[in-house]
Each structure stands twice: as structure tokens, then as C-alpha cells.
Amino acid sequence: MTTWHWVRHGPTHEKAFVGWRDVPADLSDTRQIARLRQHLPKAAMVVSSDLQRCTATAEALLGPRHQRLPHDPALRELHFGDWDGLHFSQVAKRDPELSRAYWETPGDICAPGGESWNQTAARVDAAVNRINAAHPTGHIIAVAHFGVILTQAQRALGISPAAVMAHKIDNLSVTEIRFDAEGPKLIRLNHLPD
């Protein structure tokens, strides 16, 4: 059995779409980071997206009994393509029907030059399967992004992309998913340790 502890990276304070754009995280809330570190398993593998907001958050959480796995580009956020860096209002003005459909009926709809929800989910599922095969027991702390974490919540809950998009994933929250012989099970979603 492998238990994943998905942590959303520290806040970026961006007011625009941030997908594959590499922006830093604000890790100044040292008390929240300390509470998060205290909540997470003391012995675990630690993996993160290769974007700096995740790698820096993962480094801030590392403990002496953690084993750092290589940064994994397959754990990157949804790829917003041409929308990355634009404000939501700019995207709505530029592509009104497409942008509404992207959020209201996620699945196979792609951002221009980007990827769909289903493509992201397939990419992340493959990475999780690969890591589970290499580490079939124990704990994995995975520092990733809003969309990535929701793809795994969707997988565990067996619900549609639109249904899972109704859930919130806060910065520095933990979503716990356990994999056993019966498949993934959601243990907790968007938990903020106190």
C-alpha cells in the first residue's frame, strides 16, 4: 500500500493564469509550513513538479528521514498554452466561448496551444503509476499544483472532471490518497494542518 500526501505549493500571488510558466512561491508563512511539516509523515519519499514554486516548497518541507526523488515534469500544472500569463478577463474577452467551455465542461477541450483536462489527467496518472510501481509501499509527499491534485481526487472518487472542479485546493494544503489492491481511495481533501 502506498499513501500519497499531495501538497499544493506555496502561493504565487499571481493575478493571471499560471500553468507551465515558472514563477516563485511565497514561502514566508513559516508557521504554516512548520504545521504542514509536522503533519506530514516523518519518513517518506518526496517528489515535486519541476517548476520552482513546487521545488522550493518541497525543499522547505524536507526532513532528515525524507528521500528526495528527482523533480518530475509530468507533475506540472495544467498547460494553459496561449492563456498562460493572461488575466481571466483577458482570456474571456479573447476566447469567450472556449474559455467558458474549458471550465464548465472540462474534459477534451484544450486551451489554445495547451492541453485538455483529460490529457493532463493521463499525464499525471502515468507518473503516479510509475512512482507507485517503483515504491509499492510507504508514503510519498508530492508537491504539485491545483489541477494535478484534482486529477488524482477525480481518479480516487470516480467522478467527472466538472464535478471534481467544484472542489477547492488551497495553497499548502494536504490531500491524502491511498493506493491498495482495490485502487485509489481519497482519505482527506484540502486539509490545512493546524
C-alpha positions in Angstrom: 0.0 0.0 0.0 1.3 3.5 -0.9 -0.1 6.6 0.6 0.2 9.9 -1.3 0.2 13.2 0.6 -0.4 15.8 -2.1 0.7 19.3 -1.1 -0.2 22.3 -3.1 2.8 24.6 -3.5 3.0 28.0 -1.6 1.1 30.9 -3.0 2.3 32.8 -6.0 0.1 35.9 -5.7 -0.3 35.9 -9.5 -3.5 37.5 -10.8 -3.2 35.7 -14.1 -3.3 32.1 -15.4 -0.2 30.2 -14.2 0.3 26.9 -15.8 3.7 26.0 -17.1 5.1 29.5 -16.5 7.8 29.2 -13.9 7.0 31.6 -11.1 8.3 31.5 -7.5 6.2 30.7 -4.4 5.9 32.9 -1.4 7.1 30.7 1.5 7.2 33.5 4.1 4.4 31.9 6.2 6.9 29.9 8.2 4.3 28.9 10.9 2.0 27.3 8.3 5.0 25.5 6.7 6.0 24.2 10.2 2.5 23.0 10.9 2.5 21.3 7.5 5.9 19.7 8.1 4.6 18.4 11.5 1.5 16.9 9.9 3.3 15.1 7.1 4.9 11.6 7.6 8.4 11.8 9.0 9.7 9.0 6.7 8.7 9.4 3.1 9.8 9.8 -0.5 9.4 13.5 -1.6 8.7 14.3 -5.2 7.6 17.5 -6.9 6.8 19.2 -10.2 9.9 20.6 -11.8 8.5 24.2 -11.6 10.2 26.4 -8.9 7.1 27.0 -6.9 7.0 23.3 -6.2 10.6 22.5 -5.9 11.1 25.3 -3.4 8.1 24.2 -1.4 9.3 20.6 -1.3 12.7 21.8 -0.1 11.1 23.7 2.7 9.3 20.6 3.8 12.2 18.2 3.7 13.0 16.4 6.9 16.0 14.2 7.9 14.2 10.9 7.1 12.8 12.0 3.7 14.3 10.7 0.5 14.2 13.3 -2.3 13.2 11.9 -5.7 14.0 13.8 -8.9 11.8 16.7 -9.9 9.1 15.3 -12.3 7.9 17.4 -15.2 4.9 15.0 -15.5 3.6 16.6 -12.3 3.3 20.1 -13.9 0.1 22.1 -13.7 -2.5 22.2 -16.5 -0.9 23.6 -19.6 -2.8 26.8 -20.4 -0.8 27.4 -23.6 -1.5 30.9 -25.0 -3.6 31.8 -22.0 -0.6 31.5 -19.5 0.1 34.9 -18.1 -3.2 36.4 -19.1 -5.8 37.6 -16.6 -9.1 35.7 -16.6 -10.9 38.8 -18.1 -8.4 38.9 -21.0 -8.9 35.2 -21.7 -12.7 35.6 -21.5 -12.5 38.5 -24.0 -10.1 36.8 -26.3 -11.8 33.4 -26.4 -15.3 33.8 -24.7 -16.9 30.5 -25.7 -13.8 28.4 -25.5 -12.8 29.7 -22.1 -16.3 29.1 -20.7 -16.4 25.6 -22.1 -12.9 24.9 -20.7 -14.0 25.5 -17.1 -17.7 24.5 -17.3 -17.3 21.3 -19.4 -13.7 20.2 -18.8 -12.5 17.0 -20.5 -11.3 17.1 -24.1 -11.4 20.9 -24.5 -7.9 22.4 -24.9 -6.6 25.9 -24.2 -5.0 27.3 -27.5 -1.5 25.8 -27.6 -2.1 23.9 -24.4 -3.7 20.7 -23.2 -7.1 19.4 -22.1 -8.1 18.2 -18.6 -8.1 14.6 -19.9 -4.6 15.0 -21.3 -3.4 16.4 -18.0 -5.1 13.6 -16.1 -3.5 10.9 -18.3 0.0 12.5 -17.9 -0.3 12.7 -14.1 -1.9 9.2 -13.8 1.1 7.7 -15.8 3.5 9.4 -13.4 1.7 8.2 -10.3 1.5 4.7 -11.7 5.3 4.8 -12.5 6.1 6.0 -9.0 3.8 3.5 -7.3 5.4 0.7 -9.3 8.9 1.8 -8.1 7.7 2.4 -4.5 4.8 0.0 -3.8 4.7 0.6 -0.1 5.2 3.6 2.2 4.5 7.3 2.0 5.0 9.8 -0.8 4.9 13.5 -0.3 4.1 15.1 -3.7 4.3 18.8 -4.0 2.3 19.9 -7.0 -0.4 22.1 -8.4 -4.2 22.7 -8.1 -5.1 20.9 -11.3 -2.7 18.0 -10.7 -4.1 17.3 -7.3 -7.7 17.5 -8.6 -6.9 14.9 -11.3 -6.0 12.5 -8.6 -9.0 13.3 -6.5 -11.1 12.7 -9.6 -9.4 9.3 -10.1 -10.0 8.3 -6.4 -13.6 9.5 -6.3 -14.5 8.2 -9.8 -16.3 11.4 -10.7 -16.4 13.7 -13.8 -13.9 16.5 -14.4 -16.7 19.0 -13.9 -17.6 17.5 -10.5 -14.1 17.5 -9.2 -13.5 21.1 -10.4 -16.1 22.2 -7.8 -13.5 21.3 -5.0 -11.1 23.8 -3.6 -7.3 23.1 -3.2 -5.7 25.7 -1.0 -2.0 26.6 -1.1 -0.1 24.5 1.5 -3.0 22.1 1.9 -2.7 18.3 2.0 -4.9 15.9 0.0 -4.3 12.3 1.0 -4.9 9.3 -1.4 -4.2 5.7 -0.5 -3.5 3.1 -3.2 -4.1 -0.6 -2.3 -5.2 -3.7 -4.2 -8.6 -2.2 -4.8 -7.2 1.1 -6.3 -7.0 4.6 -5.0 -9.1 5.9 -2.1 -9.4 9.5 -1.0 -8.7 9.8 2.7 -8.8 13.6 3.0 -9.2 16.5 0.6 -7.7 20.0 1.0 -6.7 19.7 4.7 -5.0 22.7 6.2 -3.0 21.4 9.2 -3.4 23.5 12.4 
